[in-house]
Amino acid sequence: MSTQALWAGALSLVLIHEETGCPHSARQAARLLESLSESPEIDSATRNLCERASLRLARRPEESLHACPT
């Protein structure tokens, strides 16, 4: 699968997860982002972003960390 198809799939799944809260979409997006982070075509900054996003999406909702404390 091309990296372009992986990016499109990951973005689509992230949006589905954001819009619906679907945990399956989050797990699938995390897997695609992990695959992208392993691609030799990706620069180190993008690799780090993919890894961070993959880890965040793979967390269960009760484990989520909020960026802004309440």
Buried (B, 14 or more C-beta within 10 A) or exposed (E): EEEEEBBEBBEBBBEBBEEEEBEEBBBBBBBBBBBBBEEEEBEEEEBEBBBEBBEBBBEEEEEEEEEEEE
